[in-house]
């Protein structure tokens, strides 16, 4: 068996390796974008919970103090 490396064979795999590299880059970039959106949504949920608690406190305060007058 001849173990000589054929240059044409190596060049034929170059587009496949390039495509795999591009695909890896695109997916990793999209995954980072999704992770950033998840972080943003999580922060929004926390903010909404705080706002909801404050609104409920204000409603309770207004109902109690409004009935005194």
C-alpha positions, 0 to 999 in steps of 0.5 A: 500500500502506498501511503502517499498523500494525494493533494487533490484528495486534500483539496477536495475536503477543503470545501467541506471543512470550510462549510463546517467552520462556517456552520459552527460559527453561525450556530455559536453566534446564534446561540450567544444571541439566544442566551442574551435574549433569555437573560433580557427576558429573565431581567424583564420578568424580575422587573415585572414582579417588582412592579406588580408588588409595588402596584399591589401595595399602592392599591392596598394603601389607597383602599385602606386610606381612602376608606378613612376619609 
